[in-house]
Amino acid sequence: MSQTQTDVVKIIGNVTAKAQADPAFRDRYVSDPRGTLTEAGLQLPPDLQFKVVVGDADGLPENTRDLVHLVVPVVRENVQDESLATAASASCQSTASTCFTVPSCVSCASSASTQSC
């Protein structure tokens, strides 16, 4: 069964929220984004790679058909509860602020097509 764009955005939003709340998880996400996203349930085409940046999207290069940049925003407050981080990052699912790269490349991540990136 193929994942919908909504499924993909939700999974990436949840992983981003957990990365904001848990520094050890964030470090793992940055060092192994593909493995982390796969473990979270995201179905990825074999040739699609990810680079995770902690901070903001300023100065990031454009995504390519085989490389997608994802951003874990820096949380200025001390978030100890993952559910609070999830709520705080809910904007990721409706705007481009947190997962700014997802809307432009979500179809290639969910359908294994690289034509839309």
C-alpha positions in Angstrom: 0.0 0.0 0.0 1.4 3.4 -1.0 1.7 6.2 1.5 -0.2 9.4 0.9 1.3 12.8 1.1 -0.5 13.3 4.4 1.1 10.1 5.8 4.6 11.2 4.7 4.2 14.7 6.2 2.8 13.2 9.4 5.7 10.8 9.8 8.3 13.5 9.1 6.5 15.9 11.5 6.5 13.3 14.3 10.2 12.5 13.7 11.0 16.3 13.7 9.1 16.7 17.0 10.9 13.9 18.6 14.2 15.3 17.4 13.3 18.6 19.0 12.5 17.0 22.3 15.3 14.4 22.5 18.9 15.4 21.7 20.2 11.8 21.4 17.4 11.1 18.9 18.2 14.3 17.0 21.9 13.3 16.8 20.8 10.0 15.3 18.4 11.6 12.9 21.1 14.0 11.7 23.7 11.1 11.3 21.2 8.6 9.8 18.1 10.3 8.4 17.2 7.5 6.1 17.4 4.9 8.8 15.5 7.0 11.3 12.7 7.8 8.8 12.5 4.2 7.7 12.2 3.0 11.3 9.4 5.6 11.8 7.4 3.9 9.0 8.3 6.0 6.0 8.6 4.0 2.7 11.5 5.5 0.7 12.7 4.8 -2.8 16.2 3.4 -2.7 17.9 6.3 -4.5 16.4 9.1 -2.4 18.7 10.6 0.2 18.2 13.0 3.0 20.3 15.6 4.8 19.0 16.9 8.1 20.0 20.3 9.3 19.5 21.6 12.8 18.7 25.3 12.8 16.9 27.1 10.0 16.5 26.8 6.3 18.6 29.9 5.5 21.3 29.2 3.0 20.3 25.6 2.3 20.8 24.6 -1.4 17.8 23.6 -3.5 16.6 20.0 -3.3 17.5 17.8 -6.2 15.7 14.8 -7.6 17.7 12.5 -5.3 18.6 14.7 -2.2 16.1 16.3 0.1 17.0 18.7 2.9 15.0 18.5 6.1 15.2 21.0 9.0 14.9 20.4 12.7 14.2 23.9 14.1 16.0 24.8 17.3 13.6 25.0 20.2 14.3 28.0 22.3 12.4 26.7 25.3 13.3 23.6 27.3 10.9 20.9 26.0 10.9 17.8 28.1 7.7 16.2 27.0 7.6 14.7 23.5 3.8 15.4 23.3 4.5 19.1 23.8 7.1 19.1 21.1 4.7 17.3 18.8 2.0 19.9 19.4 4.6 22.7 18.9 5.7 21.3 15.6 2.1 20.8 14.3 2.8 23.7 12.0 5.0 21.3 10.1 2.0 19.6 8.8 0.2 22.7 7.6 3.0 25.1 6.7 6.4 25.0 5.2 8.1 26.4 8.3 9.4 23.2 9.9 9.5 20.7 7.0 9.9 23.2 4.3 11.2 20.7 1.8 8.4 18.1 2.3 5.7 19.7 0.1 7.9 20.0 -2.9 9.3 16.4 -2.7 6.7 14.5 -0.8 5.3 12.8 -3.9 8.7 11.4 -4.8 9.2 10.1 -1.3 5.8 8.5 -1.2 5.5 7.2 -4.7 9.1 6.5 -5.5 8.9 8.9 -8.4 11.6 11.4 -8.8 10.0 13.4 -11.6 8.2 15.8 -9.2 11.4 16.9 -7.4 
